[in-house]
Amino acid sequence: MYTPVTDAEFTTVSFLEISSSYLLRLLSATPRRLYDISEIPPTPITHLSDTETAMQETVSKFAKEVILPKVRDMDEAENMDPALVEQLFEQGFMGVEIPEEYGGTGANFTSAIIAIEELARVDPSVSVMVDVHNTLVNTAITKWGTNQLKKKFLPRLATDTVGSFCLSEPVSGSDAFKLATKATETSDGFKISGGKMWITNAMESGFFIVFANLDPSKGYRGITAFIVEKGTKGFEIAKKEKKLGIKASSTCVLSFDDVEIPKENLLGERGQGYKYAIGILNEGRIGIAAQMTGLALGAWENAVNYVWNDRKQFGQFVGEFQGMQHQIAQSYTEIAAARALVYNAARKKEAGEDFVRDAAMAKLFASQVAGRVSGLAVEWMGGMGFVREGLAEKFWRDSKIGAIYEGTSNIQLNTIAKLLQKDYTTSG
Ligand SMILES: Cc1cc2nc3c(=O)[nH]c(=O)nc-3n(C[C@H](O)[C@H](O)[C@H](O)COP(=O)(O)OP(=O)(O)OC[C@H]3O[C@@H](n4cnc5c(N)ncnc54)[C@H](O)[C@@H]3O)c2cc1C
């Protein structure tokens, strides 16, 4: 039985506690439809379940009270505050979909998407940490891990160990399956040699999912997923990148010098790594789209607060000039459209429907909206938008990454066009 949670309770318990004590798990994270919806009247796409609303409110409160005061300093220092990472675990935000039996929150995919969006509204760097950990790393272990791997790693991923997803390399970005990192089988496990590039969370991570080719004679069909733990001999972080945006999120070059791992650290089946990576990145794109939607809203809110409540010129608030109001209204409309694409893609995934085109459209559009709106928001604030005292310029810098990672905008367009052409091509 669902018991409403009061504001007072929100202040004293984490989402993890709320979830396990009070809330029903209304939707399953498994992709197949498990319930009959024929009798349920269609609802607005942005309608949230009680669990999802609780997640939204908890994350929003945490982001404003705990993250916001740290955002500027973390960006300047290009560093994620370790105390904040601990709090993200304590709140249950790092194990959103991990089943409760493994110490996770046991919520659904849309809850994870909502958490990512709410975090990005305040700090897109924290948002991407949570996004990669939940939508790529946790999901990969939940989907393809053996029972032994799940028992060993899911409780850690839910409570204290950050994860990274290592696919990209110096030679393989958009053409991800041209990767050169190799794995060889040994008497008691595997040996990995090569290098990875652009790996999010690497400085904070204790756990790395690494894609390597176990049988290069088979081309991309040799790609296999492995688990490498921090501290394994021969594995090191070779470089931490200095970036334009999301500076508090670590992005690193990794090197693997004959790194030996036990045979249990094979993730899933040999040669299936390319399928796993495609599948998981299709889902992950909805997370990046949510990040970009949250970022756009955060930039918009930050600016309208200034132009409607603070800054006056010619005797009135600058946001009251029609030339400003129209831009503000247009921007909010675009954010709402991006959010509709994001939630629709998430709902389709949960319903077990084909969501690949929807995810690509959501990521493409949300990143465009984030760039446009955060850029305009700087202009609406005049000089105050350009200085590093506030967050306007940071949102704009952070927005650029949306068109690059988890498939560039061109790659999303390729996917959308390919799927459309399939639907609209007459056979024969
Ligand atoms: C901050 C950051 C974090 C990241 N985190 C991770 C991570 O955690 N794990 C991970 O594995 N990777 C990660 N990446 C890598 C990211 O996914 C790649 O950067 C991205 O896929 C693009 O690859 P690339 O940088 O090599 O660009 P390239 O593939 O070299 O692309 C360069 C340009 O060519 C265009 N292009 C390429 N191919 C085509 C085509 N077929 N049609 C049209 N245009 C094309 C692209 O759109 C782009 O404009 C991260 C990257 C960054 C910058």
The ligand as a Gaussian input file, in Angstrom:
#p B3LYP/6-31G(d) Opt

LIG

0 1
 C       33.677000      14.679000     -22.210000
 C       33.597000      13.370000     -22.912000
 C       33.210000      12.241000     -22.207000
 C       33.152000      10.998000     -22.843000
 N       32.862000       9.870000     -22.118000
 C       33.025000       8.643000     -22.686000
 C       32.918000       7.450000     -21.902000
 O       32.661000       7.484000     -20.690000
 N       33.136000       6.259000     -22.515000
 C       33.434000       6.169000     -23.834000
 O       33.610000       5.053000     -24.321000
 N       33.516000       7.282000     -24.616000
 C       33.332000       8.505000     -24.070000
 N       33.456000       9.657000     -24.843000
 C       33.764000       9.522000     -26.252000
 C       32.636000       9.984000     -27.156000
 O       31.602000       9.057000     -27.180000
 C       33.256000      10.279000     -28.542000
 O       34.011000      11.474000     -28.398000
 C       32.220000      10.419000     -29.626000
 O       31.626000       9.188000     -29.902000
 C       32.819000      10.993000     -30.915000
 O       33.985000      10.347000     -31.257000
 P       35.282000      11.220000     -31.633000
 O       35.491000      12.185000     -30.537000
 O       36.385000      10.271000     -31.950000
 O       34.872000      12.019000     -32.921000
 P       34.979000      11.501000     -34.438000
 O       34.338000      10.162000     -34.568000
 O       36.377000      11.651000     -34.883000
 O       34.062000      12.559000     -35.178000
 C       34.552000      13.827000     -35.623000
 C       33.450000      14.473000     -36.484000
 O       33.155000      13.631000     -37.611000
 C       31.758000      13.399000     -37.687000
 N       31.504000      12.049000     -38.206000
 C       32.154000      10.900000     -37.876000
 N       31.589000       9.874000     -38.522000
 C       30.572000      10.369000     -39.252000
 C       29.594000       9.807000     -40.126000
 N       29.548000       8.485000     -40.361000
 N       28.670000      10.635000     -40.706000
 C       28.709000      11.965000     -40.467000
 N       29.605000      12.560000     -39.660000
 C       30.511000      11.770000     -39.054000
 C       31.279000      13.518000     -36.252000
 O       29.890000      13.802000     -36.208000
 C       32.139000      14.654000     -35.711000
 O       31.545000      15.864000     -36.044000
 C       33.457000      10.899000     -24.220000
 C       33.826000      12.057000     -24.932000
 C       33.913000      13.268000     -24.297000
 C       34.371000      14.461000     -25.086000

